[in-house]
Amino acid sequence: MTTLHRIGQVSASNATKTSSRAGFARIFRGQTAALIIMLPPALTLFTLFVAWPFIDAAYYSVFKWNGYGSPTDFIGLGNFKQIFQHDVFFRAVFNALIILFASLFIQLPFALGLALLIYKKTPTNAVFRLFFFLPFIIAEIASGLIWGFIFDGDSGLAAVITHALHTQPYFLLTDRTWAFFGITLVVMWKYFGFHMMIYVAALQGVPVELVEAARIEGARRWQIVTNVLVPMIKPAIGVSVFFAIVGSLQLFDVVIPLTNGGPSNATHTIVTYLYTFGLTRMRIGFGSAVGVILFVVAFSISLLYQRYLVRRSAQ
């Protein structure tokens, strides 16, 4: 009887090992199949639209080239030297920082506050969410044209206000000091709903049981927000901050119809600087150098963000 029992145990053990090996084999085969199917398209797209353009830009950035024929006038780091000696470039960087800080310290907190008010699934909240999300749906060029009319001191909303106050017409977008603050206002209006919807989606994913348990424990509304809701949506806040940072670097479509970088180059962003002083003036090598700088900065931010995510996952 004891021998039969041992034989049964051995057989069961072997069956378990065989089953485990078969399971691992199925998982491995499934992962390998997914890798074979999904990796080539992703790798192809990455190579065509990220790696190869960057290699091209890095190559052209060391030439003085107008885009015609093959580049032959090698100048090494001359384009980069010109960029860092150009005051307009630093103005563009400063403007990008203005957009970034306005987004991080004004736009995102207000978007989070509004999301906390309207995240629950009710018909009224759905209307409010749609209302605030609509500006994001409008194309950037159209948004710039709309606000260009609003800021028009002759026939726009600005003209109505100055006429009502019996003051001289004021053209905000031609004021070197305040023009970029007008652009900042447009950017905040345009992307406010986008960040709000990120927070709304995250808040709707918070388990209701956690909120109810906090209420049963006697927590007040503000305590629930600070100790339950906000900690639960920290990953969404991280995503929103990442989009704000990258967006401040890539801002272009709103600026062009509003000011085209003027007056006196006061409202350039990094991309409009590249476009104006590189492409429109047929200085392709110079523009490529600006693109390389922009890519390196954006790529570094992405790496830091990925490192942050890995650290958060480990915790």
C-alpha positions as CSV (number, residue, x, y, z in Angstrom):
1,M,0.0,0.0,0.0
2,T,2.9,2.3,0.9
3,T,4.6,1.6,-2.5
4,L,1.4,2.3,-4.4
5,H,1.0,5.6,-2.5
6,R,4.6,6.6,-3.4
7,I,4.1,5.7,-7.1
8,G,0.9,7.8,-7.1
9,Q,2.8,10.8,-5.6
10,V,5.6,10.5,-8.2
11,S,3.1,10.2,-11.0
12,A,1.2,13.3,-9.8
13,S,4.4,15.2,-9.4
14,N,5.5,14.3,-13.0
15,A,2.1,15.3,-14.3
16,T,2.3,18.6,-12.5
17,K,5.8,19.3,-14.0
18,T,4.6,18.3,-17.4
19,S,1.6,20.5,-17.2
20,S,3.8,23.5,-16.0
21,R,6.2,23.0,-18.8
22,A,3.4,22.9,-21.3
23,G,1.9,26.0,-19.8
24,F,5.3,27.8,-20.0
25,A,5.7,26.6,-23.6
26,R,2.3,28.0,-24.5
27,I,3.0,31.3,-22.9
28,F,6.4,31.5,-24.6
29,R,4.9,30.6,-28.0
30,G,2.2,33.2,-27.5
31,Q,4.8,35.9,-26.6
32,T,7.0,35.0,-29.5
33,A,4.1,35.1,-31.9
34,A,3.0,38.5,-30.6
35,L,6.6,39.7,-30.9
36,I,6.9,38.5,-34.4
37,I,3.6,40.0,-35.5
38,M,3.8,43.4,-33.7
39,L,7.5,44.3,-33.6
40,P,8.2,44.7,-37.3
41,P,5.4,47.3,-38.0
42,A,6.3,49.3,-34.8
43,L,10.1,49.1,-35.7
44,T,9.4,50.2,-39.3
45,L,7.3,53.2,-38.2
46,F,9.9,54.2,-35.6
47,T,12.7,53.9,-38.1
48,L,10.9,55.8,-40.8
49,F,9.4,58.6,-38.7
50,V,11.8,59.0,-35.8
51,A,15.2,57.4,-36.2
52,W,15.9,58.1,-39.9
53,P,14.6,61.8,-39.8
54,F,16.8,62.4,-36.7
55,I,19.9,60.9,-38.5
56,D,19.2,63.1,-41.5
57,A,18.8,66.2,-39.4
58,A,22.0,65.4,-37.5
59,Y,23.8,65.0,-40.8
60,Y,22.5,68.2,-42.3
61,S,23.1,70.2,-39.1
62,V,26.8,70.3,-39.7
63,F,26.4,71.8,-43.2
64,K,25.6,75.3,-44.4
65,W,22.9,74.1,-46.9
66,N,19.8,75.7,-48.5
67,G,18.1,72.4,-49.3
68,Y,19.0,72.2,-53.0
69,G,21.4,69.6,-54.3
70,S,23.7,67.7,-51.9
71,P,25.2,69.5,-48.9
72,T,28.9,70.2,-49.5
73,D,29.7,73.3,-47.3
74,F,30.8,71.5,-44.1
75,I,30.9,73.9,-41.1
76,G,30.9,71.5,-38.2
77,L,29.2,72.9,-35.1
78,G,28.9,76.3,-36.8
79,N,25.1,76.2,-36.9
80,F,24.9,75.3,-33.2
81,K,27.2,78.2,-32.4
82,Q,25.0,80.6,-34.3
83,I,21.9,79.3,-32.5
84,F,23.4,79.8,-29.0
85,Q,24.6,83.3,-30.0
86,H,21.1,84.3,-31.3
87,D,19.0,86.3,-28.8
88,V,15.8,85.2,-30.5
89,F,16.5,81.6,-29.7
90,F,16.8,82.3,-26.0
91,R,13.6,84.4,-26.2
92,A,11.9,81.4,-27.8
93,V,13.2,79.2,-24.9
94,F,11.9,81.7,-22.4
95,N,8.5,81.7,-24.0
96,A,8.4,77.9,-23.9
97,L,9.1,78.2,-20.1
98,I,6.3,80.7,-19.7
99,I,3.9,78.2,-21.4
100,L,5.2,75.4,-19.2
101,F,4.9,77.2,-15.9
102,A,1.4,78.6,-16.8
103,S,0.4,75.0,-17.6
104,L,1.8,73.4,-14.5
105,F,0.8,76.0,-12.0
106,I,-2.5,77.5,-13.4
107,Q,-4.0,75.2,-16.1
108,L,-3.4,71.8,-14.5
109,P,-4.5,72.7,-11.0
110,F,-7.7,74.4,-12.3
111,A,-8.4,71.4,-14.6
112,L,-8.0,69.0,-11.6
113,G,-10.3,71.1,-9.5
114,L,-13.0,71.2,-12.2
115,A,-12.6,67.5,-12.8
116,L,-13.2,66.8,-9.1
117,L,-16.5,68.7,-9.4
118,I,-17.8,67.1,-12.5
119,Y,-16.3,63.6,-12.7
120,K,-19.4,61.8,-11.5
121,K,-21.6,60.3,-14.3
122,T,-24.6,62.5,-14.4
123,P,-26.3,64.2,-17.4
124,T,-25.5,67.7,-16.1
125,N,-21.8,66.8,-15.6
126,A,-21.7,65.3,-19.1
127,V,-22.8,68.6,-20.6
128,F,-20.2,70.5,-18.6
129,R,-17.5,68.1,-19.7
130,L,-18.5,68.5,-23.3
131,F,-18.5,72.3,-23.0
132,F,-15.0,72.4,-21.6
133,F,-13.6,69.8,-24.0
134,L,-14.9,71.5,-27.1
135,P,-11.9,73.9,-27.5
136,F,-9.6,70.9,-27.7
137,I,-11.6,69.5,-30.7
138,I,-11.2,72.7,-32.6
139,A,-8.1,72.7,-34.9
140,E,-5.1,74.8,-33.7
141,I,-5.1,77.0,-36.8
142,A,-8.9,77.6,-36.4
143,S,-8.4,78.4,-32.7
144,G,-5.6,80.9,-33.6
145,L,-7.9,82.6,-36.2
146,I,-10.8,82.8,-33.7
147,W,-8.7,84.4,-31.0
148,G,-7.0,86.7,-33.5
149,F,-10.4,88.1,-34.3
150,I,-11.2,88.4,-30.5
151,F,-8.0,90.3,-29.9
152,D,-8.6,92.6,-32.9
153,G,-8.7,96.2,-31.6
154,D,-10.8,97.3,-34.6
155,S,-13.6,94.8,-34.8
156,G,-13.1,92.1,-32.2
157,L,-14.1,91.7,-28.6
158,A,-11.2,93.9,-27.6
159,A,-12.7,96.7,-29.7
160,V,-16.1,96.2,-28.0
161,I,-14.4,96.5,-24.5
162,T,-12.3,99.6,-25.4
163,H,-15.4,101.3,-27.0
164,A,-17.5,100.6,-23.9
165,L,-14.7,102.0,-21.7
166,H,-14.3,105.0,-24.1
167,T,-10.6,104.4,-24.5
168,Q,-8.3,104.1,-27.5
169,P,-8.3,100.8,-29.4
170,Y,-5.8,98.4,-28.1
171,F,-4.1,95.7,-30.2
172,L,-2.8,93.1,-27.8
173,L,-1.0,91.0,-30.4
174,T,1.1,94.0,-31.6
175,D,2.3,94.8,-28.1
176,R,5.8,93.4,-27.7
177,T,5.4,93.2,-23.9
178,W,2.0,91.5,-23.7
179,A,1.5,89.7,-27.0
180,F,2.8,86.4,-25.7
181,F,0.6,86.5,-22.6
182,G,-2.3,86.6,-25.1
183,I,-0.9,83.5,-26.7
184,T,-0.5,81.8,-23.3
185,L,-4.2,82.6,-22.6
186,V,-5.2,80.9,-25.9
187,V,-3.0,77.8,-25.1
188,M,-4.6,77.5,-21.7
189,W,-8.1,77.8,-23.1
190,K,-7.3,75.3,-25.9
191,Y,-5.8,72.5,-23.8
192,F,-7.7,73.0,-20.5
193,G,-10.4,70.4,-21.5
194,F,-7.8,67.9,-22.5
195,H,-6.1,67.8,-19.1
196,M,-9.5,67.9,-17.4
197,M,-10.7,64.8,-19.3
198,I,-7.5,62.9,-18.3
199,Y,-8.4,63.6,-14.6
200,V,-12.0,62.8,-15.1
201,A,-11.2,59.4,-16.7
202,A,-8.8,58.6,-13.8
203,L,-11.3,59.7,-11.1
204,Q,-14.0,57.6,-12.6
205,G,-11.7,54.6,-12.2
206,V,-11.3,55.1,-8.5
207,P,-13.2,52.4,-6.6
208,V,-16.4,53.8,-5.0
209,E,-15.8,51.5,-2.0
210,L,-12.7,53.5,-1.0
211,V,-14.7,56.8,-1.0
212,E,-17.5,55.3,0.9
213,A,-15.2,53.8,3.5
214,A,-13.6,57.2,4.0
215,R,-17.0,58.7,4.6
216,I,-17.9,56.0,7.1
217,E,-14.7,56.8,8.9
218,G,-15.9,60.4,9.2
219,A,-13.6,62.0,6.5
220,R,-14.8,65.3,5.1
221,R,-15.0,66.2,1.5
222,W,-11.6,67.9,1.4
223,Q,-10.0,65.0,3.3
224,I,-11.4,62.5,0.8
225,V,-10.0,64.6,-2.1
226,T,-6.5,64.9,-0.6
227,N,-6.1,61.5,1.0
228,V,-8.1,59.2,-1.3
229,L,-8.9,60.7,-4.8
230,V,-5.7,62.6,-5.6
231,P,-3.3,59.9,-4.4
232,M,-5.2,57.3,-6.5
233,I,-4.9,59.4,-9.7
234,K,-1.2,60.3,-9.4
235,P,-0.3,58.3,-12.5
236,A,-2.8,60.4,-14.5
237,I,-1.4,63.6,-13.1
238,G,2.1,62.4,-14.2
239,V,0.8,61.8,-17.7
240,S,-0.8,65.2,-17.7
241,V,2.4,66.9,-16.6
242,F,4.3,65.0,-19.3
243,F,1.9,66.2,-22.0
244,A,2.2,69.8,-20.7
245,I,6.0,69.7,-20.9
246,V,6.2,68.2,-24.3
247,G,3.4,70.5,-25.5
248,S,5.3,73.6,-24.4
249,L,8.3,72.4,-26.5
250,Q,6.2,71.7,-29.6
251,L,3.9,74.7,-29.6
252,F,3.5,76.0,-33.2
253,D,0.1,75.9,-34.8
254,V,-1.5,78.4,-32.4
255,V,1.3,81.0,-32.7
256,I,1.5,81.2,-36.5
257,P,-2.0,82.5,-37.1
258,L,-1.9,84.8,-34.1
259,T,1.4,86.6,-34.4
260,N,3.7,84.5,-36.7
261,G,6.4,85.1,-34.1
262,G,6.0,88.9,-34.0
263,P,6.1,91.7,-33.1
264,S,9.8,92.0,-33.4
265,N,10.3,88.2,-32.9
266,A,8.9,88.5,-29.3
267,T,6.5,85.6,-29.5
268,H,8.5,82.8,-31.0
269,T,8.5,79.4,-29.6
270,I,11.2,76.8,-30.3
271,V,9.3,75.3,-33.3
272,T,8.3,78.7,-34.8
273,Y,11.9,79.8,-34.4
274,L,13.0,76.7,-36.4
275,Y,10.3,77.4,-39.0
276,T,11.0,81.1,-39.4
277,F,14.8,81.2,-39.2
278,G,15.4,77.7,-40.8
279,L,12.8,76.7,-43.4
280,T,11.3,80.0,-44.6
281,R,14.8,81.4,-45.1
282,M,16.1,78.3,-46.8
283,R,18.6,77.6,-44.1
284,I,18.0,73.9,-43.9
285,G,21.2,73.1,-42.1
286,F,20.5,75.8,-39.4
287,G,16.9,74.5,-39.0
288,S,18.2,70.9,-38.7
289,A,20.5,72.0,-35.9
290,V,17.5,73.5,-34.1
291,G,15.6,70.3,-34.6
292,V,18.4,68.3,-33.2
293,I,18.5,70.4,-30.1
294,L,14.7,70.1,-29.7
295,F,14.8,66.3,-30.2
296,V,17.6,65.9,-27.6
297,V,15.7,67.9,-25.0
298,A,12.4,66.1,-25.7
299,F,14.1,62.7,-25.7
300,S,15.8,63.5,-22.4
301,I,12.5,64.5,-20.8
302,S,11.0,61.2,-22.1
303,L,13.8,59.2,-20.5
304,L,13.4,61.0,-17.2
305,Y,9.7,60.3,-17.3
306,Q,10.2,56.6,-18.0
307,R,12.6,56.4,-15.1
308,Y,10.0,58.1,-12.9
309,L,7.4,55.5,-14.0
310,V,9.8,52.6,-13.3
311,R,10.6,54.0,-9.9
312,R,6.9,54.4,-9.1
313,S,6.1,50.9,-10.3
314,A,8.9,49.5,-8.0
315,Q,7.4,51.3,-5.0
